[in-house]
Amino acid sequence: MFEVIGDDPKVLFVSDITEFEIRHNKPFTGDAGTILREFAEPLLSSYILCNIDHKDGLLPLQKYDIKMVVVFGINTAELLLPDIDKKKTTVASLIKKGAEKLEDGRFYVVDYGMGYILKKGGSGTPSHKQWSNRIRRLIQPYIPADNSILQKIKEQEHKVKWSVIHPDELIETLDFLRTWNGLIGFDYETILLDPWDVNNRITGFGLAIATKEKAGRAFFVDLKQRDLTDEEVRIFLDFLHEKKPVVYNAKFERNVTWAKFGEQVDFNDAYTLCKLDNNKGGLKDNARYYLESDFVWEEVNGEIISLFESIYAEYDKIGKLYPTEFAPLIVGDIQGFKEVLMTKPVLQKKCAKLLGFLSTLQGILTDVEIGEGIQARPWAWGAVPARILGHYCCIDSYMALQIWNKLY
């Protein structure tokens, strides 16, 4: 059963059906259904509510131009999505995947059902707040731009001025930050998650200060430009010892420093404070929870990494069989690669997925940036240009600092 609200729905909310809803012949009724209705009504002018007990019952997809399907609960996910086995998959793991575009051209996302929110205490609880924020961010493209709730969120958002700096400017920047009386946020960006991996490399690091309750200044030192000199390393390490910056994962930052610069440094760890507050979420979730922040700073970075990983995988599958034809791509000549494929229709067909990934990247990066990213293979974290990675890193360091300021 389903209910259409408004004239042009783009979002479909779907969950499995209950006896209560069967008796009332109306989707999302009762206490659990009310949670969703109270969430959707002030945000969307048009949407569909649907309860199903089998895949064939999802009639709204056949009748309406739905762009986003929000799936509640693992049972519904198993009915609607490919390769989902509820014995091996959790809702938490599907939440981390985010929105996924399937073959029908629609985006699908999975989250906890409203029954779960009721078990956690219902409306107004931290679980309800995090759930609401996640869903709102996902459906935001379909919320009217003049929506009063969105306008209020934008007005109250954190404002961080940030910039990318060359290693030549490091000492001057550290001298400026030494004059700052407050704490400093810090974050490394590396190509691997294992600090001790011989292939790991620091691509940059962020330094942030909080100038107001919801404002800050941050710098990203771009180490893709060049490595630090011995003198710069010594000044940098002395700065870390002196300031003891705030980070979100002190073990990682300490081990990166030790592995790459040969010295142990102590950091203030915001994540420890979160754990003491019985909240073990990641930086993004806890920034949104403690700071009431709707800052979206990780999504573009994550999309770029995912696209480069897909390109690398396609090269490993196809490119090694055609080294001559793929030679332009490997050196970053995107146009040259496409021109080669134009003369080889069979290979062009085999490269359909690869061309699709490249086309999507061209909507985000320049051809030069894509070329540099391809040459970073196989390290996708090393493929993100500084203008995007720097923003990601600066906001990470700023948010870690503000969480510490909130909880300490």
Contacts in CASP RR format, 6 or more apart in sequence:
PFRMAT RR
TARGET T0000
AUTHOR 0000-0000-0000
METHOD contacts of the structure
MODEL  1
MFEVIGDDPKVLFVSDITEFEIRHNKPFTGDAGTILREFAEPLLSSYILC
NIDHKDGLLPLQKYDIKMVVVFGINTAELLLPDIDKKKTTVASLIKKGAE
KLEDGRFYVVDYGMGYILKKGGSGTPSHKQWSNRIRRLIQPYIPADNSIL
QKIKEQEHKVKWSVIHPDELIETLDFLRTWNGLIGFDYETILLDPWDVNN
RITGFGLAIATKEKAGRAFFVDLKQRDLTDEEVRIFLDFLHEKKPVVYNA
KFERNVTWAKFGEQVDFNDAYTLCKLDNNKGGLKDNARYYLESDFVWEEV
NGEIISLFESIYAEYDKIGKLYPTEFAPLIVGDIQGFKEVLMTKPVLQKK
CAKLLGFLSTLQGILTDVEIGEGIQARPWAWGAVPARILGHYCCIDSYMA
LQIWNKLY
1 17 0 8 1.000
1 21 0 8 1.000
1 25 0 8 1.000
1 26 0 8 1.000
1 27 0 8 1.000
1 50 0 8 1.000
1 51 0 8 1.000
2 27 0 8 1.000
2 48 0 8 1.000
2 49 0 8 1.000
2 50 0 8 1.000
2 51 0 8 1.000
2 59 0 8 1.000
2 60 0 8 1.000
3 26 0 8 1.000
3 27 0 8 1.000
3 28 0 8 1.000
3 48 0 8 1.000
3 49 0 8 1.000
3 50 0 8 1.000
4 46 0 8 1.000
4 48 0 8 1.000
4 60 0 8 1.000
4 64 0 8 1.000
5 40 0 8 1.000
5 41 0 8 1.000
5 44 0 8 1.000
5 46 0 8 1.000
5 47 0 8 1.000
5 48 0 8 1.000
5 49 0 8 1.000
6 45 0 8 1.000
6 46 0 8 1.000
6 47 0 8 1.000
7 46 0 8 1.000
8 46 0 8 1.000
8 65 0 8 1.000
9 46 0 8 1.000
9 47 0 8 1.000
9 48 0 8 1.000
9 60 0 8 1.000
9 64 0 8 1.000
9 66 0 8 1.000
10 46 0 8 1.000
10 47 0 8 1.000
10 65 0 8 1.000
10 66 0 8 1.000
10 67 0 8 1.000
10 68 0 8 1.000
10 142 0 8 1.000
11 44 0 8 1.000
11 47 0 8 1.000
11 48 0 8 1.000
11 66 0 8 1.000
11 67 0 8 1.000
11 68 0 8 1.000
11 69 0 8 1.000
11 70 0 8 1.000
11 139 0 8 1.000
11 142 0 8 1.000
12 47 0 8 1.000
12 48 0 8 1.000
12 50 0 8 1.000
12 60 0 8 1.000
12 61 0 8 1.000
12 64 0 8 1.000
12 66 0 8 1.000
12 68 0 8 1.000
12 69 0 8 1.000
12 70 0 8 1.000
13 28 0 8 1.000
13 36 0 8 1.000
13 40 0 8 1.000
13 47 0 8 1.000
13 48 0 8 1.000
13 49 0 8 1.000
13 50 0 8 1.000
13 70 0 8 1.000
13 72 0 8 1.000
14 50 0 8 1.000
14 51 0 8 1.000
14 52 0 8 1.000
14 58 0 8 1.000
14 69 0 8 1.000
14 70 0 8 1.000
14 71 0 8 1.000
14 72 0 8 1.000
14 76 0 8 1.000
14 80 0 8 1.000
15 28 0 8 1.000
15 50 0 8 1.000
15 51 0 8 1.000
15 52 0 8 1.000
15 71 0 8 1.000
15 72 0 8 1.000
15 73 0 8 1.000
15 76 0 8 1.000
15 113 0 8 1.000
15 114 0 8 1.000
16 51 0 8 1.000
16 52 0 8 1.000
16 53 0 8 1.000
16 73 0 8 1.000
16 75 0 8 1.000
16 76 0 8 1.000
16 79 0 8 1.000
17 27 0 8 1.000
17 51 0 8 1.000
17 52 0 8 1.000
17 53 0 8 1.000
18 51 0 8 1.000
20 29 0 8 1.000
20 30 0 8 1.000
21 27 0 8 1.000
21 28 0 8 1.000
21 29 0 8 1.000
21 51 0 8 1.000
27 49 0 8 1.000
27 50 0 8 1.000
27 51 0 8 1.000
28 34 0 8 1.000
28 36 0 8 1.000
28 37 0 8 1.000
28 49 0 8 1.000
28 51 0 8 1.000
28 114 0 8 1.000
31 118 0 8 1.000
32 113 0 8 1.000
32 114 0 8 1.000
32 115 0 8 1.000
32 117 0 8 1.000
32 118 0 8 1.000
33 114 0 8 1.000
35 114 0 8 1.000
35 115 0 8 1.000
35 117 0 8 1.000
35 118 0 8 1.000
35 122 0 8 1.000
35 123 0 8 1.000
35 128 0 8 1.000
36 49 0 8 1.000
36 72 0 8 1.000
36 114 0 8 1.000
37 49 0 8 1.000
38 123 0 8 1.000
39 132 0 8 1.000
39 135 0 8 1.000
39 136 0 8 1.000
40 47 0 8 1.000
40 49 0 8 1.000
42 147 0 8 1.000
42 148 0 8 1.000
42 149 0 8 1.000
43 136 0 8 1.000
43 139 0 8 1.000
43 143 0 8 1.000
43 147 0 8 1.000
43 149 0 8 1.000
43 150 0 8 1.000
44 139 0 8 1.000
44 142 0 8 1.000
44 143 0 8 1.000
45 144 0 8 1.000
47 142 0 8 1.000
48 60 0 8 1.000
48 64 0 8 1.000
48 66 0 8 1.000
50 58 0 8 1.000
50 60 0 8 1.000
52 58 0 8 1.000
52 76 0 8 1.000
52 79 0 8 1.000
54 79 0 8 1.000
55 79 0 8 1.000
55 80 0 8 1.000
58 80 0 8 1.000
60 66 0 8 1.000
61 69 0 8 1.000
61 104 0 8 1.000
61 106 0 8 1.000
66 106 0 8 1.000
67 106 0 8 1.000
67 107 0 8 1.000
67 141 0 8 1.000
67 142 0 8 1.000
68 99 0 8 1.000
68 106 0 8 1.000
68 107 0 8 1.000
68 108 0 8 1.000
68 109 0 8 1.000
68 138 0 8 1.000
68 139 0 8 1.000
68 141 0 8 1.000
68 142 0 8 1.000
69 80 0 8 1.000
69 106 0 8 1.000
69 107 0 8 1.000
69 108 0 8 1.000
69 109 0 8 1.000
70 109 0 8 1.000
70 111 0 8 1.000
70 135 0 8 1.000
70 138 0 8 1.000
70 139 0 8 1.000
71 77 0 8 1.000
71 80 0 8 1.000
71 81 0 8 1.000
71 108 0 8 1.000
71 109 0 8 1.000
71 110 0 8 1.000
71 111 0 8 1.000
72 110 0 8 1.000
72 111 0 8 1.000
72 112 0 8 1.000
72 113 0 8 1.000
72 114 0 8 1.000
73 91 0 8 1.000
73 110 0 8 1.000
73 111 0 8 1.000
73 112 0 8 1.000
73 113 0 8 1.000
73 116 0 8 1.000
74 84 0 8 1.000
74 86 0 8 1.000
74 89 0 8 1.000
74 90 0 8 1.000
74 91 0 8 1.000
74 94 0 8 1.000
74 110 0 8 1.000
75 86 0 8 1.000
77 84 0 8 1.000
77 86 0 8 1.000
77 89 0 8 1.000
77 91 0 8 1.000
77 94 0 8 1.000
77 110 0 8 1.000
78 84 0 8 1.000
78 85 0 8 1.000
78 86 0 8 1.000
80 108 0 8 1.000
81 102 0 8 1.000
81 108 0 8 1.000
81 110 0 8 1.000
82 102 0 8 1.000
84 94 0 8 1.000
91 110 0 8 1.000
91 111 0 8 1.000
91 112 0 8 1.000
91 113 0 8 1.000
91 116 0 8 1.000
94 110 0 8 1.000
94 111 0 8 1.000
95 110 0 8 1.000
95 111 0 8 1.000
95 112 0 8 1.000
95 134 0 8 1.000
97 110 0 8 1.000
98 109 0 8 1.000
98 138 0 8 1.000
99 107 0 8 1.000
99 108 0 8 1.000
99 109 0 8 1.000
99 138 0 8 1.000
100 107 0 8 1.000
100 108 0 8 1.000
100 109 0 8 1.000
101 107 0 8 1.000
101 108 0 8 1.000
102 108 0 8 1.000
109 138 0 8 1.000
111 131 0 8 1.000
111 134 0 8 1.000
111 135 0 8 1.000
112 127 0 8 1.000
112 131 0 8 1.000
116 127 0 8 1.000
117 123 0 8 1.000
117 125 0 8 1.000
117 127 0 8 1.000
117 128 0 8 1.000
117 131 0 8 1.000
120 126 0 8 1.000
120 127 0 8 1.000
120 128 0 8 1.000
121 127 0 8 1.000
121 128 0 8 1.000
122 128 0 8 1.000
126 279 0 8 1.000
126 289 0 8 1.000
129 289 0 8 1.000
130 285 0 8 1.000
130 288 0 8 1.000
130 289 0 8 1.000
133 288 0 8 1.000
133 294 0 8 1.000
136 143 0 8 1.000
136 294 0 8 1.000
137 294 0 8 1.000
137 296 0 8 1.000
140 150 0 8 1.000
143 150 0 8 1.000
153 294 0 8 1.000
156 214 0 8 1.000
156 292 0 8 1.000
157 214 0 8 1.000
157 293 0 8 1.000
157 294 0 8 1.000
157 295 0 8 1.000
158 214 0 8 1.000
158 215 0 8 1.000
158 216 0 8 1.000
158 291 0 8 1.000
158 293 0 8 1.000
158 295 0 8 1.000
158 398 0 8 1.000
158 399 0 8 1.000
158 402 0 8 1.000
159 214 0 8 1.000
159 215 0 8 1.000
159 216 0 8 1.000
160 208 0 8 1.000
160 215 0 8 1.000
160 216 0 8 1.000
160 217 0 8 1.000
160 218 0 8 1.000
160 394 0 8 1.000
160 395 0 8 1.000
160 398 0 8 1.000
161 216 0 8 1.000
161 217 0 8 1.000
161 218 0 8 1.000
162 208 0 8 1.000
162 217 0 8 1.000
162 218 0 8 1.000
162 219 0 8 1.000
162 220 0 8 1.000
162 390 0 8 1.000
162 391 0 8 1.000
162 394 0 8 1.000
162 395 0 8 1.000
163 218 0 8 1.000
163 219 0 8 1.000
163 220 0 8 1.000
164 219 0 8 1.000
164 220 0 8 1.000
164 222 0 8 1.000
164 386 0 8 1.000
164 387 0 8 1.000
164 390 0 8 1.000
165 173 0 8 1.000
165 219 0 8 1.000
165 220 0 8 1.000
165 221 0 8 1.000
165 222 0 8 1.000
166 222 0 8 1.000
166 225 0 8 1.000
167 221 0 8 1.000
167 222 0 8 1.000
167 223 0 8 1.000
167 225 0 8 1.000
167 226 0 8 1.000
167 227 0 8 1.000
167 228 0 8 1.000
167 232 0 8 1.000
170 221 0 8 1.000
170 228 0 8 1.000
170 232 0 8 1.000
170 235 0 8 1.000
170 236 0 8 1.000
171 232 0 8 1.000
171 235 0 8 1.000
173 207 0 8 1.000
173 219 0 8 1.000
173 221 0 8 1.000
174 235 0 8 1.000
174 236 0 8 1.000
174 239 0 8 1.000
177 184 0 8 1.000
177 207 0 8 1.000
177 209 0 8 1.000
177 239 0 8 1.000
177 243 0 8 1.000
178 239 0 8 1.000
178 242 0 8 1.000
178 243 0 8 1.000
180 209 0 8 1.000
182 209 0 8 1.000
183 209 0 8 1.000
183 210 0 8 1.000
183 243 0 8 1.000
183 245 0 8 1.000
183 246 0 8 1.000
183 268 0 8 1.000
183 401 0 8 1.000
183 404 0 8 1.000
183 405 0 8 1.000
184 207 0 8 1.000
184 208 0 8 1.000
184 209 0 8 1.000
184 243 0 8 1.000
184 245 0 8 1.000
184 246 0 8 1.000
184 401 0 8 1.000
185 206 0 8 1.000
185 207 0 8 1.000
185 208 0 8 1.000
185 209 0 8 1.000
185 245 0 8 1.000
185 246 0 8 1.000
185 247 0 8 1.000
185 397 0 8 1.000
185 398 0 8 1.000
185 400 0 8 1.000
185 401 0 8 1.000
186 205 0 8 1.000
186 206 0 8 1.000
186 207 0 8 1.000
186 208 0 8 1.000
186 240 0 8 1.000
186 245 0 8 1.000
186 246 0 8 1.000
186 247 0 8 1.000
186 253 0 8 1.000
186 267 0 8 1.000
186 397 0 8 1.000
186 400 0 8 1.000
187 205 0 8 1.000
187 206 0 8 1.000
187 247 0 8 1.000
187 248 0 8 1.000
187 253 0 8 1.000
187 393 0 8 1.000
187 396 0 8 1.000
187 397 0 8 1.000
187 400 0 8 1.000
188 202 0 8 1.000
188 204 0 8 1.000
188 205 0 8 1.000
188 206 0 8 1.000
188 252 0 8 1.000
188 253 0 8 1.000
188 256 0 8 1.000
188 393 0 8 1.000
189 202 0 8 1.000
189 203 0 8 1.000
189 204 0 8 1.000
189 205 0 8 1.000
189 206 0 8 1.000
189 381 0 8 1.000
189 389 0 8 1.000
189 390 0 8 1.000
189 392 0 8 1.000
189 393 0 8 1.000
190 200 0 8 1.000
190 201 0 8 1.000
190 202 0 8 1.000
190 203 0 8 1.000
190 256 0 8 1.000
190 381 0 8 1.000
191 199 0 8 1.000
191 200 0 8 1.000
191 201 0 8 1.000
191 203 0 8 1.000
191 376 0 8 1.000
191 379 0 8 1.000
191 381 0 8 1.000
191 382 0 8 1.000
192 199 0 8 1.000
192 200 0 8 1.000
192 201 0 8 1.000
192 379 0 8 1.000
192 381 0 8 1.000
193 252 0 8 1.000
194 200 0 8 1.000
195 252 0 8 1.000
195 255 0 8 1.000
195 256 0 8 1.000
195 258 0 8 1.000
195 259 0 8 1.000
195 260 0 8 1.000
196 255 0 8 1.000
196 259 0 8 1.000
199 379 0 8 1.000
200 256 0 8 1.000
200 259 0 8 1.000
200 260 0 8 1.000
201 379 0 8 1.000
201 382 0 8 1.000
202 223 0 8 1.000
202 256 0 8 1.000
202 260 0 8 1.000
203 222 0 8 1.000
203 223 0 8 1.000
203 224 0 8 1.000
203 381 0 8 1.000
203 382 0 8 1.000
203 389 0 8 1.000
204 220 0 8 1.000
204 221 0 8 1.000
204 222 0 8 1.000
204 223 0 8 1.000
204 224 0 8 1.000
204 389 0 8 1.000
204 390 0 8 1.000
204 393 0 8 1.000
205 220 0 8 1.000
205 221 0 8 1.000
205 223 0 8 1.000
205 393 0 8 1.000
206 218 0 8 1.000
206 219 0 8 1.000
206 220 0 8 1.000
206 221 0 8 1.000
206 390 0 8 1.000
206 393 0 8 1.000
206 394 0 8 1.000
206 396 0 8 1.000
206 397 0 8 1.000
207 218 0 8 1.000
207 219 0 8 1.000
207 221 0 8 1.000
207 245 0 8 1.000
207 397 0 8 1.000
208 216 0 8 1.000
208 217 0 8 1.000
208 218 0 8 1.000
208 219 0 8 1.000
208 394 0 8 1.000
208 397 0 8 1.000
208 398 0 8 1.000
208 401 0 8 1.000
209 216 0 8 1.000
209 217 0 8 1.000
209 218 0 8 1.000
209 401 0 8 1.000
210 216 0 8 1.000
210 398 0 8 1.000
210 401 0 8 1.000
210 402 0 8 1.000
210 405 0 8 1.000
211 217 0 8 1.000
214 291 0 8 1.000
216 398 0 8 1.000
218 394 0 8 1.000
218 395 0 8 1.000
218 397 0 8 1.000
218 398 0 8 1.000
219 394 0 8 1.000
220 386 0 8 1.000
220 389 0 8 1.000
220 390 0 8 1.000
220 391 0 8 1.000
220 393 0 8 1.000
220 394 0 8 1.000
222 386 0 8 1.000
222 390 0 8 1.000
224 382 0 8 1.000
224 386 0 8 1.000
228 236 0 8 1.000
233 261 0 8 1.000
236 261 0 8 1.000
237 257 0 8 1.000
237 261 0 8 1.000
237 263 0 8 1.000
237 265 0 8 1.000
240 257 0 8 1.000
240 265 0 8 1.000
240 267 0 8 1.000
241 265 0 8 1.000
241 266 0 8 1.000
244 266 0 8 1.000
244 267 0 8 1.000
244 268 0 8 1.000
245 267 0 8 1.000
245 268 0 8 1.000
245 397 0 8 1.000
246 267 0 8 1.000
246 268 0 8 1.000
246 269 0 8 1.000
246 270 0 8 1.000
246 400 0 8 1.000
246 401 0 8 1.000
246 404 0 8 1.000
247 253 0 8 1.000
247 267 0 8 1.000
247 268 0 8 1.000
247 269 0 8 1.000
247 270 0 8 1.000
247 397 0 8 1.000
247 400 0 8 1.000
248 269 0 8 1.000
248 270 0 8 1.000
248 271 0 8 1.000
248 282 0 8 1.000
248 283 0 8 1.000
248 396 0 8 1.000
248 399 0 8 1.000
248 400 0 8 1.000
248 403 0 8 1.000
249 269 0 8 1.000
249 271 0 8 1.000
250 266 0 8 1.000
250 267 0 8 1.000
250 268 0 8 1.000
250 269 0 8 1.000
250 271 0 8 1.000
250 272 0 8 1.000
253 265 0 8 1.000
253 267 0 8 1.000
254 264 0 8 1.000
254 265 0 8 1.000
254 266 0 8 1.000
254 267 0 8 1.000
257 263 0 8 1.000
257 264 0 8 1.000
257 265 0 8 1.000
258 264 0 8 1.000
258 265 0 8 1.000
268 404 0 8 1.000
270 400 0 8 1.000
270 401 0 8 1.000
270 403 0 8 1.000
270 404 0 8 1.000
270 407 0 8 1.000
271 282 0 8 1.000
271 283 0 8 1.000
273 403 0 8 1.000
273 404 0 8 1.000
273 407 0 8 1.000
273 408 0 8 1.000
274 280 0 8 1.000
274 281 0 8 1.000
274 282 0 8 1.000
274 286 0 8 1.000
274 290 0 8 1.000
274 403 0 8 1.000
274 407 0 8 1.000
276 407 0 8 1.000
277 407 0 8 1.000
279 286 0 8 1.000
279 289 0 8 1.000
283 396 0 8 1.000
283 399 0 8 1.000
283 400 0 8 1.000
283 403 0 8 1.000
284 298 0 8 1.000
284 399 0 8 1.000
286 403 0 8 1.000
287 293 0 8 1.000
287 295 0 8 1.000
287 399 0 8 1.000
287 402 0 8 1.000
287 403 0 8 1.000
288 294 0 8 1.000
288 295 0 8 1.000
290 403 0 8 1.000
290 406 0 8 1.000
290 407 0 8 1.000
291 399 0 8 1.000
291 402 0 8 1.000
291 403 0 8 1.000
291 406 0 8 1.000
293 399 0 8 1.000
295 395 0 8 1.000
295 399 0 8 1.000
297 391 0 8 1.000
297 392 0 8 1.000
297 395 0 8 1.000
297 396 0 8 1.000
298 392 0 8 1.000
300 364 0 8 1.000
300 388 0 8 1.000
301 384 0 8 1.000
301 388 0 8 1.000
301 389 0 8 1.000
301 391 0 8 1.000
301 392 0 8 1.000
303 364 0 8 1.000
304 361 0 8 1.000
304 364 0 8 1.000
304 365 0 8 1.000
304 383 0 8 1.000
304 384 0 8 1.000
304 388 0 8 1.000
305 380 0 8 1.000
305 381 0 8 1.000
305 383 0 8 1.000
305 384 0 8 1.000
306 380 0 8 1.000
307 357 0 8 1.000
307 360 0 8 1.000
307 361 0 8 1.000
308 361 0 8 1.000
308 373 0 8 1.000
308 374 0 8 1.000
308 376 0 8 1.000
308 377 0 8 1.000
308 380 0 8 1.000
308 383 0 8 1.000
309 380 0 8 1.000
310 353 0 8 1.000
310 357 0 8 1.000
311 354 0 8 1.000
311 357 0 8 1.000
311 358 0 8 1.000
311 361 0 8 1.000
311 374 0 8 1.000
312 377 0 8 1.000
312 378 0 8 1.000
312 380 0 8 1.000
314 351 0 8 1.000
314 353 0 8 1.000
314 354 0 8 1.000
314 357 0 8 1.000
315 326 0 8 1.000
315 329 0 8 1.000
315 330 0 8 1.000
315 354 0 8 1.000
315 377 0 8 1.000
318 326 0 8 1.000
318 347 0 8 1.000
318 350 0 8 1.000
318 351 0 8 1.000
318 354 0 8 1.000
319 325 0 8 1.000
319 326 0 8 1.000
322 347 0 8 1.000
325 337 0 8 1.000
325 340 0 8 1.000
325 341 0 8 1.000
325 344 0 8 1.000
325 347 0 8 1.000
326 337 0 8 1.000
328 334 0 8 1.000
328 336 0 8 1.000
328 337 0 8 1.000
328 339 0 8 1.000
328 340 0 8 1.000
329 337 0 8 1.000
329 374 0 8 1.000
330 374 0 8 1.000
330 375 0 8 1.000
330 377 0 8 1.000
331 371 0 8 1.000
331 375 0 8 1.000
332 370 0 8 1.000
332 371 0 8 1.000
332 372 0 8 1.000
332 373 0 8 1.000
332 374 0 8 1.000
332 375 0 8 1.000
333 371 0 8 1.000
334 358 0 8 1.000
334 362 0 8 1.000
334 367 0 8 1.000
334 370 0 8 1.000
334 371 0 8 1.000
335 367 0 8 1.000
338 355 0 8 1.000
341 347 0 8 1.000
341 348 0 8 1.000
341 351 0 8 1.000
341 355 0 8 1.000
342 348 0 8 1.000
348 355 0 8 1.000
358 370 0 8 1.000
361 370 0 8 1.000
362 370 0 8 1.000
365 385 0 8 1.000
369 385 0 8 1.000
372 383 0 8 1.000
372 385 0 8 1.000
373 382 0 8 1.000
373 383 0 8 1.000
373 384 0 8 1.000
373 385 0 8 1.000
374 383 0 8 1.000
376 382 0 8 1.000
376 383 0 8 1.000
377 383 0 8 1.000
382 389 0 8 1.000
384 392 0 8 1.000
END
